[in-house]
């Protein structure tokens, strides 16, 4: 994938909003149907890969998978359209899905991840409330973001 797509997808996963440390200790993946232990992900990571980098890759995959599922298209089709310079909102609209539905899916996944981090004692309720307040705006911005096609 191109660096710009990776950056868009990385942001879309909300990893920067939620904090990689919280995910690393809870094993929560945004957008995943069920939590994935990070120890298994770390075991599959190349020896030189940093734990945070591996988690960000995993979050990117999950965010794109979640968006593709919400839109109702194969993941590879969404990736191809993002590489072509379309936004997630444009892809969703072209398939008869309101972009807000993707935003809502990402926010829901983020909320669940934050709740699990709080339950595990990795986030304070105050920090969790601040993060949850930021999720809708961030998700909306990322759904509408464009990548410049090469």
SVG drawing of the C-alpha trace seen along z (x, -y; Angstrom):
<svg xmlns="http://www.w3.org/2000/svg" viewBox="-28 -17 43 33">
<polyline fill="none" stroke="black" stroke-width="0.4" points="0.0,0.0 1.1,-3.5 2.3,-5.6 -0.6,-8.0 -3.2,-5.2 -1.4,-3.7 -1.6,-7.0 -5.3,-7.4 -6.1,-3.9 -3.9,-4.2 -5.7,-7.3 -9.0,-5.7 -8.4,-3.0 -8.3,-5.5 -5.2,-4.0 -3.7,-7.5 -6.9,-8.6 -7.2,-5.6 -3.5,-5.1 -1.5,-2.1 -0.5,-1.3 -4.1,-0.7 -4.6,1.7 -1.3,3.4 -2.3,4.4 -6.0,5.2 -5.7,7.0 -8.6,5.1 -8.9,4.5 -11.1,1.7 -13.7,3.0 -13.0,6.7 -15.8,9.1 -14.0,10.4 -10.9,9.3 -7.6,10.6 -4.8,11.3 -1.9,9.0 0.5,11.7 -0.5,13.8 -0.2,10.8 3.3,10.0 4.3,13.7 3.5,13.4 5.3,10.1 8.8,10.0 11.5,10.0 12.5,6.4 9.0,5.0 8.1,2.8 5.0,3.8 3.3,0.4 3.9,0.7 2.4,4.2 -0.6,3.1 -1.1,0.1 -1.0,2.5 -3.6,4.7 -5.8,1.6 -5.6,0.5 -6.7,3.9 -9.6,4.0 -10.7,0.5 -10.7,1.2 -12.4,4.5 -15.1,2.8 -15.7,0.1 -15.9,2.7 -18.3,4.8 -20.5,1.8 -20.5,0.7 -21.1,4.3 -18.2,4.7 -15.1,6.9 -12.1,5.4 -9.9,5.5 -12.4,3.4 -12.4,0.7 -8.6,0.7 -8.4,0.3 -10.8,-2.6 -8.9,-4.3 -5.7,-3.9 -7.5,-5.5 -8.1,-8.6 -11.6,-8.1 -12.7,-8.7 -14.5,-6.1 -17.6,-8.5 -17.5,-8.5 -17.2,-4.7 -20.1,-4.3 -22.3,-6.7 -21.6,-5.0 -22.9,-1.8 -26.0,-3.3 -24.7,-3.5 -24.7,-6.7 -21.2,-7.7 -22.5,-8.2 -23.1,-4.5 -19.3,-3.9 -18.6,-6.7 -21.1,-5.1 -19.4,-1.6 -16.0,-3.1 -17.2,-5.0 -19.0,-2.0 -15.9,0.1 -13.8,-2.6 -16.3,-2.9 -16.2,0.8 -12.4,0.8 -12.3,-2.1 -14.8,-0.4 -12.7,2.8 -9.6,0.8 -11.4,-0.9 -12.7,2.4 -9.1,3.8 -7.9,0.8 -5.8,-0.6 -7.7,-3.8 -9.4,-6.0 -13.0,-6.8 -12.1,-10.5 -9.6,-9.7 -12.1,-7.3 -14.8,-10.0 -12.4,-12.4 -11.4,-9.9 -15.1,-8.9 -15.9,-12.6 -13.2,-12.9 -14.2,-9.7 -17.2,-11.0 -15.3,-14.1 -12.2,-12.1 -14.1,-9.3 -16.2,-11.7 -13.0,-13.5 -11.3,-10.3 -14.4,-8.9 -14.3,-12.1 -10.5,-12.3 -9.1,-11.9 -5.8,-10.4 -4.1,-11.8 -4.0,-9.2 -0.6,-8.6"/>
</svg>
